[in-house]
Amino acid sequence: MEERALQLQSCMYQYSRAIYRSIKDLIEPYADHRSQLESRRDVLVACEQTMERLAKDPLYFSKPDRALFQDIRRYFPITAQAQVAWAVQEGVGAAVAFIEEQIEAGALDGGIARCRATTRKGKPCQRTPLPERDYCPSHQHLERTRVAA
């Protein structure tokens, strides 16, 4: 399990660095060298913190792309804000998709798989499926129809 956590941490690090690399050259170009370095450091830290929080608490981190953009937008000139917003949205979107795949595969939550059904509100069921099945006791009727078809 520890090996899996290290692999997840490494993947999230790569997403963080990819976002940073795509926007670092857009940081306020007319600032002095020291201010630029501090701004780059702050942007990198914000990217890393966002990915870290996303990895630790993916179910309760609403709109991580918007949160990251709000944290870093002050370091960029107004002319680059749309490009930064797009890069953040794409990078965080890829990280969220990766995290969702890991959750569905049962790699998170201690390696416990989750039921493949969705609730009436369209959210994934959070219950544990029956042994050697894809669905929990509440949704086991879905497995029968799938097997019978």
N, C-alpha and C positions, 0 to 999 in steps of 0.2 A: 504494500500500500504506500509506503514511503517513496518508493521508486516512482510510482504513478504521480504522486504529488510533486516530485521534482520535475517530472516531464511536463506536467501542466504549468508549473512555474516557468519553465524554460520557454514554452510556447507563448505564454502571456508576455514574457519579456520581449520576444520577437515582435509581437504585435505593437507593443509600446515603442520599441525602437523604430519600427517601420513608420509609425505615425510621426514620430519626432524627425526622422530623416526627411520625410516628405515636406515638412513645414519649416525646418530650422533656417533655411536661407531666406525665408519671407519675413523674419523678425526685423523690426524697425531698422532699416538700412542706414539711416542718417544719425543714429546714436553713436556715442563714443565707444571705443573698443571695450572698455570695462563694463559699460551698461549692456552692450550686446552679449558679452559672456554671461553676465548675471541673468539676463533675460533667457538665454538659451538653457542655462541650468534650471531656472524656474519652470520653463516649458517641459523639459525632460522629466523633472520631478513630478509635475502634474500628470503627464502621460503615464508614468510608472505607477503613481498612486491610483489612478483610475483603473488601470488593468489589474492591479493588486486587489482593489475592492471588488471588481467584477469577478475575479477568480474566487475570492473568499465568500462573497454573498451575492451570487447572481440573481437569485429570485427576488431580492428586495432592493435592487439598484435600478430604479426607474430612470429611463432616458440617460444612460451614461454618456452618450455622445454630446448631448446638450450640456450636461454638467461639465465635461472636459472643455468644451468650447467656451463656456462662460468663465472658466478658470484661466484660460490662456489668451483670450481675445485682446486684452489690453497690451499685449506685447507686439501686436501687429498693426501696421498702418491700415487705415480704412480701405485702401485700394486692394489689400490682400485678404480681407476678412472673408469674402465669399470662397476664395480658393482654400483658405484654412478650414472653414466650416465644412466644405466638401471632403477634404482629406480626413478630417476628424470623423465625419459621418461614415465614410467608407471603411476606415481602419477599425473603428469601434464596432461597426456592423459586422465585419469579418470576425472580430473577436467574440462578439455575442453569438454568432452562428456556431463558432467552434465550441463555446461553452455549452450551448444548447445540445449539440451533438454529444458532448461528454455526459451531460445529464441524462439524456435519453439512453445512452449506452450503459448507464449505471456506474460510470467511472467516478463520479462525485458522490457525495453522501455515503462515504465509506464503502463504495463498491456495490451498493444495494440498487438493484434495478427498480424502475418505476413502471406502473401500469401504463399501457399504450393508449388507453381510452382518454377522451376529453370530457370535461364536465359540461353541464348545460350552458355555462357561461363561456365555453370555448377554451378554458384553461386546461393544461394537462393534469390528469389525475395524479395525486401525490402518494397514493397507496402502493404498497409492495405487492407485486403479482404473486399468484400461487406458484408453488415449486414447479419448475419446468414449463411454465406458462407465460403468456404475454400480458394477461389481465388479472386484476385483483378479484376478490370474491364478489364485489358489487358489479363488476363488469364482465364476469365470466360468461354470461350469455352471448357476448360478442364473439368470443372464441369459438363457441359451438357453431355459430352461423358461418364464421370464416372457414372452419374445418369442413363443414358440410357442403360448402359451395365448391 
